[in-house]
Amino acid sequence: MGTTTQDQNTTVNKLIEIISEIPTRKQEYDVLGFIYEYLIARFASTAGKKSGEFYTPHEVSVLMSKIIAFYLKDREKIKIYDPTSGSGSLLLNIGQEFKKYKENADLNPVTYYAQEIKDDAYNLTKMNLIMKDINIADINVRKGDTLEDDWPIFKNNDPSQYEFLAVDAVVSNPPYSQKW
């Protein structure tokens, strides 16, 4: 994108100009959504390789999503959790697959729980979920170390009133190459 702030701003402005010229009306698919997912995937793979991580390949994520959504299809609503969320795309794919089994796709039958230790990936997860127009009440993203801390659910932020987190599916592609 550039080495200086000015170069980066110029690149982003050019990208915005290019995207604004793309016809987005009367398409059979979500053009901007496709572009966004492509850019997220490129960012995630580049950021991950630089730090020794590798994000879940899209094809693997889709396969996992189809299996989990099929298994949970008879439930009205589900809660899913990824303790090493990365970009959050695995959670999103499961949510999209699950919605295919629901008649009223306008309602969001999925509550998302994600945890990530790395700042960039944590922010990427939050951004990815929010950009997909998911109700903010259904997004629960925590920055934390999955191996060190349980998911903290406290009533009124009081640690003596611990609430157990029960979810319908836990999915993850841990960073196996990292030193644990």
N, C-alpha and C positions, 0 to 999 in steps of 0.2 A: 504494500500500500504506500510505501515511501519511508524514507528514513527520518525526515523532519516533519514537524507538525504541519507546516505549509504544504508539503507534498501529500501528506495523508488527507488534508482537507480538500485539496484539488482532486484527488482520486475519488473521495466520497462524493463530491459534487458532480463529477463526471458520471459516476454510477447512478446517482439520483436522476440525472438527465436521461440516461439510457433507459432506466426503468420507467420513467414517466412517459416515454414514447411507446411502450409496449401496450398493445391493445388488450384490455382486460374485460371487455364487455362481450357477452354472448359467446363465451367459451364453454366447452363441455367439461373443463377442468379448471381448477383454481391456479391461474397463471402466477399470480404474486405469491401464493402459498408454495408453489413448486420452486420459484426463484429463492424464496426465503429458506426453504429446506435445503436447497442446494448450497447456499452460502453458509448455513449453519454447519452442514456436513464438512464443507471445505475448511471452515474455521476450526471445527472440532478436531479434524484429522491433523491439521497443521499444528495446532496448539498441543495436541496429545503427543505427537511424534517428537516435538522439541523437548518435552518433559519426560519422555520415556513411557508415556501412556498410549494406549490404542483404544479408540472408541469402538463400540459394537458395530460391526459392518451392517449396513442397511438390510441386506438380505437375511442375515441372522435375526435381526430385530423383528422383521416382518414375520418370519417363521415362528419365533417365540410368541409373538403377539397373536397369531392365528390359533395356536395351540391353547394358549391361556384363555382367550376370548371364547373359544368353542367350549372349553371346560366349564366356564362360568356363565354361559349364555342364558341359563334358566333363572338367574337371579335378576331382580329388578334393578338393584344398585350394587356397585362394588367399590371396594377400597383397595388400591394397589400401592405397593411400597417398593422403592428401589433404594437400597442403602448405599449404593455407589453410583449415583445418578448420572454423572458426566454431563451430557447436554440435555438430558431428560427425554430424549427421543424414544427410548424404549417404552417409557410410561405413556407417551403420546400415541405411539403405535398401538399399544394394547387398548387404550381408550377408544381410538378410531375403529379398531376391529370389533370391540364389544358393542359399540353403538350400531353396528350393522345388524345386530340381532334384535334391536329395540325398534318398536313401531314408531314411537314419538322421539325421533332423533333430535328434536329441538331442545328437549330437556337433557341436562347433563347427568347421566346416571353413574358417573365415575368421580370418586374423590381420590386425589393424587397425593401421595406422601413421598418425599425425596430427601435424601441426605447426601451431602457431598463435603469433603474436607478442603478441596482446593477452591480458592476464591473465584478464579475465572470460571470454572465449571459450575460452581454454585450459582453465580450470576447468570450463566448461560441457561441453566435449568429453569430458573425463575422467569427469565425473559422468554424462553421457548414456550412455557406453559401459558404465560399471560398473552403472548402474541397469537395463540390459538383460540383466543376468545373464550377461555374457560372461566367460569364464575370464580372470582377471587376466594370465595368461601370454600371452594373445592380444591384449593391449592395450598399445600402444606410443605414448604421447603425449609430445610434446616441445614445450617452450616455446622458440620461437626464430624468427628471421627467415629465411624461406625464400630470400629474394633475397641474403642475406649469407652464409649458412652451409649447407654440405651436411649431410645427415643424418649425424650421427656414430655410427658403429657400431664400437666398439673392443672387442677381446678384453681382458678383465681391466682395463678402463679405461686401457689403454696406447695412446696415440695412434700409436705405431710399428706397432701391429698392427691396422691399419684393415681393416674388413670391408665390402665393397661391399654395399649394400642393393639386392636385386633383388626387384621386386614384379610382380604380374600386371596390375595396373591402377593408373594414377595419375589421380585425379579431382580437380577443383577448380572453384570459382567464385570467382576472386580478387576482392578488393575494388577493382574498377576505378576507383572514385571517389576512392580514396586517393591522396595525393601519394607518388610512388615516387621 
